[in-house]
Amino acid sequence: MRGKTALVTGATSGIGLAIAKALAEAGVRVMINGFGDEAQIAAAQAEAGGALYHGADMSKPAEIADMMAAAEAQLCGVDILVNNAGIQFVSPVEEFPPEKWDAILAINLSSAFHTTRLAVPGMKAKGWGRIINTASAHSLVASPFKSAYVAAKHGIAGFTKTIALEVATAGVTVNCISPGYVWTPLVEKQIPDTMAARGLTREQVIEDVLLKAQPTRQFVTVDQVAATALFLCSDAAAQITGANISMDGGWTAA
Ligand code: NAD
């Protein structure tokens, strides 16, 4: 992996930060993206081996194009693209704010198109590339009150398969990882809304909604997701492409 470069979106926190860290530890030069205050961003850069940073808002195609140009200039191209930035909003569909729908579709789905279309030419030219999309168990199954998220995650699974076919002979693999519930700020933040939407206590949301879906009754860890992403970058994974890799404690087996 030494000498390779990576861009990880949504890497100032949670799963993205863990993936950026794992790639840096494997010798990859990393650029991270995501929101946060100055201290949080500096800490994430340090954790990811002194990573470069670009603050593009992943809902804004022009800012994404600027980030891709910065990666081209500062990293000499993106060998490994990790489309990970994502947000969640929980509400019955009739009360779902249209601007939240648009934001989730833009950040969780369209942003991957905007990065991928600009990363693919460089990967094809080098004859090597890895695109890893953080999907979700919600790319395979639905839960009520998450209409935008489930639609976006089903979309990214289809996008993954399509691009895998387009670049199959170019030495580029395209896969998505589909975790169940991983204990990150994204999950923590949706607990109050789920409590309100379903009239439950915090403990009931954790036990009866989140962990109820996972037969192992355990949260996935960010390090487990990062290890899978690292494996997908290895030569051993060269024939894994167009796959949707479940890491959900058995959730989607049921
Ligand atoms: P998180 O909230 O810890 O991290 C999300 C990251 O995305 C942060 O760095 C945040 O700054 C960034 N981000 C949000 N909006 C952005 C924007 N407009 N532009 C740029 N960056 C933006 O969440 P996480 O749990 O680590 O989620 C990461 C990915 O994993 C998401 O795509 C999420 O859907 C997916 N996922 C999470 C879980 C889970 O249980 N936590 C399960 C399955 C899939």
Residues whose N, C-alpha, C, O or C-beta is under 5 A from the ligand:
A	BS01	NAD	G10 A11 T12 S13 G14 I15 G16 N33 G34 F35 A56 D57 M58 S59 N84 A85 G86 I107 T134 A135 S136 A137 P179 G180 Y181 V182 T184 P185 L186 V187
